[in-house]
Amino acid sequence: MAAVDSFYLLYREIGRSCNCYVETLALVGAVYTVSKSIAMVRDCYILARLHFIPRLISRTDFVTLYGKWAVISGSVDGIGQAYAEELARQGVNIILVSQNRFELESAAKAIAEAYRVETDIIEADFSKGREIYKFIKESLKDKEIGILVNNVRVSCESPQYFTEVPEEKLWDIINTNIAAASIMAHIVLPGMVERKKGAVVNISSGTCCKPTPKMTAYSATKAYLDHFSRSLHYEYASKGIFVQSLLPFSIASQMSTYTGRMRNNSWLVPAPQVYARHAVSTLGISHRTTGYWPHSIQV
């Protein structure tokens, strides 16, 4: 009995001495809970402001805000084609850039007939490197380019260790995913600065948000695009240029790198038209976004 009484007394004394520590921990817990609640409310507000409110108010006049013409690279399928159609639907003239002339002409004709806008095409294979850009620059010199969408990309057909990727494939990834966006921006930015308006949209990828083993080169080039966009924004925002980094996750039309099969349309894997409609509504509002609110939840 004495042993039990002694333990009880010891426990009571320890409890008294630790009371201040318990109160401190309770205060820390309360502050943490409040900060997390505020962060959640803030994130919900940002989500609504970016993805829902713009679609409830009047449509933005992109021609007045940025310019008459939009240039879209990688524009004959997937996100690029859907983005071109969405801009055309809002009255912007479209210049499609890709390497297949037949597909370019077909896409340009379809857009012109559906949306009653002017269209033009530039046939260019971005994997060729420097030799193509002189022709592109010459083709764009008389156009008032208001929006540039850098969408062209090269990805890996299947997951591979870096040393297993053929050197030629690496050069294709670098020349297309990095050089194309950089040089295209270098071509159109002087005209935008002169007019003091314009927008550059670089379509990166959700894979740039974290290391992606066996997609090392691809995810690294997409990280470059994201960093390039954010830095470019700091340089040119004061000159009236809006630069946006889009970070989409899976899109239905794209082939899965891991399975080698086309992705099916779902809530988290939207069709290109659905993604483009959401992404275009964020133009002029957010400088860095997934472009699609379920993808923002994934982040």
VOGU-3710 file (C-alpha; in Angstrom, 3 decimals, decimal comma):
1> maavdsfyll> 0,000/0,000/0,000  2,844/2,356/0,845  4,347/1,687/-2,590  1,057/2,615/-4,280  0,695/5,785/-2,175  4,290/6,701/-2,987  3,694/6,283/-6,730  0,536/8,390/-6,567  2,345/11,160/-4,746  5,213/11,020/-7,238
11> yreigrscnc> 2,798/11,173/-10,172  0,980/14,167/-8,645  4,184/16,071/-8,097  5,388/15,345/-11,639  2,003/16,467/-12,958  2,249/19,763/-11,109  5,745/20,461/-12,398  4,750/19,566/-16,013  1,562/21,617/-16,006  3,225/24,609/-17,644
21> yvetlalvga> 4,677/22,392/-20,383  1,259/20,889/-21,134  -0,253/24,366/-21,390  2,578/25,431/-23,703  2,039/22,404/-25,936  -1,712/23,093/-25,979  -1,020/26,672/-27,062  1,346/25,478/-29,808  -1,289/23,008/-30,986  -3,958/25,713/-31,063
31> vytvsksiam> -1,727/28,076/-33,071  -0,876/25,271/-35,512  -4,556/24,364/-35,966  -5,546/27,986/-36,563  -2,707/28,514/-39,087  -3,678/25,362/-41,004  -7,332/26,431/-41,014  -6,403/29,857/-42,365  -4,218/28,240/-45,030  -7,092/25,947/-46,075
41> vrdcyilarl> -9,529/28,866/-46,312  -6,946/30,829/-48,327  -6,385/27,909/-50,710  -10,123/27,461/-51,215  -10,467/31,182/-51,973  -7,587/31,064/-54,482  -9,125/27,989/-56,124  -12,493/29,736/-56,484  -10,969/33,046/-57,637  -8,834/31,348/-60,269
51> hfiprlisrt> -11,012/28,541/-61,616  -14,651/29,432/-60,958  -15,209/33,195/-60,621  -13,643/34,065/-64,038  -16,084/31,688/-65,752  -19,071/33,446/-64,131  -18,151/36,973/-65,218  -17,950/38,490/-68,705  -15,451/36,981/-71,153  -12,045/38,636/-71,464
61> dfvtlygkwa> -11,354/40,409/-74,760  -7,967/38,881/-75,562  -7,621/40,797/-78,839  -7,811/44,145/-77,034  -5,840/42,955/-74,034  -2,965/41,249/-75,872  -3,165/41,468/-79,673  -4,736/40,115/-82,871  -2,688/36,944/-83,398  -1,760/33,923/-81,291
71> visgsvdgig> 1,103/31,556/-82,161  0,742/27,992/-80,892  3,498/25,421/-81,291  2,660/21,711/-81,201  -0,812/22,718/-82,309  -2,266/19,904/-84,414  -3,403/17,624/-81,584  -3,929/17,399/-77,818  -3,656/20,480/-75,631  -2,112/22,609/-78,391
81> qayaeelarq> -4,997/22,113/-80,809  -7,623/22,538/-78,088  -5,906/25,716/-76,832  -5,841/27,106/-80,397  -9,554/26,366/-80,813  -10,396/28,018/-77,491  -8,499/31,208/-78,403  -10,122/31,197/-81,853  -13,528/30,858/-80,206  -12,748/34,148/-78,458
91> gvniilvsqn> -11,894/35,918/-81,694  -8,099/35,620/-81,793  -6,455/34,875/-85,158  -4,365/31,704/-85,029  -0,927/30,716/-86,356  -0,297/26,986/-86,031  3,281/25,705/-85,878  4,103/22,024/-86,322  6,125/19,695/-88,540  3,359/17,983/-90,554
101> rfelesaaka> 2,053/20,254/-93,314  -1,013/18,149/-94,101  -2,143/18,164/-90,458  -1,417/21,895/-90,186  -3,527/22,737/-93,231  -6,359/20,510/-92,035  -6,369/22,017/-88,530  -6,098/25,596/-89,815  -9,012/25,088/-92,232  -11,191/23,549/-89,518
111> iaeayrvetd> -10,508/26,426/-87,100  -11,114/29,104/-89,749  -14,448/27,569/-90,764  -15,648/26,898/-87,225  -14,735/30,214/-85,593  -14,535/32,691/-88,506  -11,010/33,866/-87,714  -7,909/34,187/-89,846  -5,435/31,331/-89,680  -1,904/30,774/-90,882
121> iieadfskgr> 0,551/27,880/-90,656  4,299/27,486/-90,207  5,840/24,117/-90,985  8,799/23,572/-88,641  10,508/20,612/-87,005  11,839/21,931/-83,689  14,122/18,933/-83,221  16,322/20,314/-86,039  17,764/23,008/-83,780  18,881/26,496/-84,822
131> eiykfikesl> 18,285/26,180/-88,556  14,483/26,530/-88,372  14,186/29,765/-86,385  15,247/32,180/-89,103  12,323/30,974/-91,223  9,902/31,227/-88,268  11,071/34,763/-87,470  10,618/35,804/-91,100  7,128/34,293/-91,175  6,026/36,219/-88,080
141> kdkeigilvn> 7,590/39,627/-88,784  4,444/41,289/-90,198  2,050/39,843/-87,609  0,911/41,507/-84,391  1,632/38,577/-82,087  -0,339/39,051/-78,906  -0,157/35,540/-77,437  2,567/32,897/-77,692  1,725/29,376/-76,517  4,762/27,107/-76,252
151> nvrvscespq> 3,284/23,619/-76,247  5,544/21,545/-78,511  7,240/18,720/-76,620  9,101/15,450/-76,940  8,634/12,819/-74,241  9,960/9,314/-73,645  7,942/6,441/-75,089  8,527/4,395/-71,938  10,345/4,747/-68,589  14,106/4,348/-69,036
161> yftevpeekl> 17,260/4,844/-67,043  19,000/7,993/-68,224  21,954/6,127/-69,747  19,575/3,935/-71,760  18,077/6,924/-73,583  19,724/7,222/-77,031  21,822/10,363/-77,464  19,768/11,417/-80,490  16,618/11,218/-78,375  18,219/13,392/-75,698
171> wdiintniaa> 19,030/16,048/-78,287  15,411/15,917/-79,521  14,146/16,439/-75,966  16,536/19,335/-75,343  16,015/21,047/-78,718  12,248/20,739/-78,537  11,373/21,096/-74,867  13,946/23,761/-73,943  15,227/25,543/-77,040  11,856/25,912/-78,790
181> asimahivlp> 10,183/27,815/-75,949  13,271/29,951/-75,323  13,848/31,013/-78,920  10,158/31,464/-79,748  9,872/33,829/-76,769  13,037/35,605/-77,923  11,435/36,120/-81,356  8,057/37,528/-80,259  8,922/39,455/-77,075  10,460/42,542/-78,772
191> gmverkkgav> 7,184/43,242/-80,599  5,186/42,739/-77,407  7,463/45,106/-75,485  7,126/47,706/-78,231  3,316/47,514/-78,036  3,448/47,216/-74,224  1,119/44,226/-74,190  1,250/40,498/-74,796  1,161/37,082/-73,162  3,540/34,119/-73,173
201> vnissgtcck> 2,135/30,764/-72,055  4,640/27,969/-71,477  2,980/24,581/-71,036  5,206/22,701/-68,624  4,040/19,606/-66,709  3,098/18,436/-63,244  6,169/16,176/-63,445  8,361/19,241/-62,879  7,094/19,553/-59,290  9,212/16,655/-58,028
211> ptpkmtaysa> 12,038/14,363/-59,216  10,698/11,800/-61,673  12,970/8,743/-61,950  13,210/7,089/-65,379  11,790/10,281/-66,916  14,786/12,324/-65,853  15,474/14,313/-69,025  11,804/14,995/-69,758  10,876/16,157/-66,251  14,060/18,240/-66,032
221> tkayldhfsr> 13,216/20,077/-69,266  9,732/20,750/-67,943  11,250/22,120/-64,736  13,328/24,430/-66,933  10,144/25,702/-68,624  8,546/26,404/-65,254  11,605/28,253/-63,917  12,054/30,078/-67,236  8,443/31,289/-67,104  8,682/32,546/-63,544
231> slhyeyaskg> 11,938/34,395/-64,197  10,594/35,865/-67,448  7,561/37,167/-65,557  9,787/39,131/-63,172  11,670/40,633/-66,119  8,707/41,647/-68,281  5,638/42,145/-66,058  6,483/45,848/-65,721  6,536/46,117/-69,535  2,945/44,916/-69,871
241> ifvqsllpfs> 3,759/41,274/-70,673  1,915/38,476/-68,876  3,947/35,253/-68,600  2,222/32,083/-67,437  3,555/28,659/-66,499  0,955/25,901/-66,943  1,552/22,664/-65,031  -0,997/20,097/-66,231  -1,103/16,544/-65,006  -2,621/13,736/-67,109
251> iasqmstytg> -4,713/14,748/-70,139  -6,962/12,205/-71,862  -5,443/12,471/-75,332  -1,865/11,965/-74,190  -0,288/8,524/-74,151  0,769/7,348/-70,715  4,529/7,094/-70,396  4,170/4,190/-67,980  1,514/2,058/-69,702  2,039/3,008/-73,354
261> rmrnnswlvp> -1,759/3,317/-73,765  -4,010/6,292/-74,413  -5,472/7,734/-71,205  -9,252/7,574/-70,806  -11,257/10,689/-70,060  -12,194/11,115/-66,383  -12,616/13,735/-63,665  -8,872/13,879/-62,991  -7,899/13,171/-66,608  -9,872/15,702/-68,678
271> apqvyarhav> -10,271/15,799/-72,439  -7,998/18,397/-74,092  -10,995/20,650/-74,854  -12,075/20,624/-71,202  -8,547/21,369/-70,018  -8,048/24,178/-72,561  -11,332/25,838/-71,599  -10,266/25,941/-67,960  -6,660/26,907/-68,703  -7,561/29,819/-71,004
281> stlgishrtt> -9,860/31,229/-68,304  -6,800/31,578/-66,018  -4,831/33,627/-68,573  -4,176/37,086/-67,169  -5,036/35,962/-63,632  -2,424/33,451/-62,444  1,235/33,348/-63,444  1,688/29,745/-62,298  -1,153/27,242/-62,227  -2,137/23,735/-63,244
291> gywphsiqv> -4,862/25,325/-65,360  -7,480/22,842/-64,163  -8,890/22,807/-60,648  -8,845/19,020/-59,990  -5,144/19,123/-60,942  -4,681/21,891/-58,365  -6,119/19,509/-55,766  -3,586/16,899/-56,901  -0,772/19,388/-56,238
//
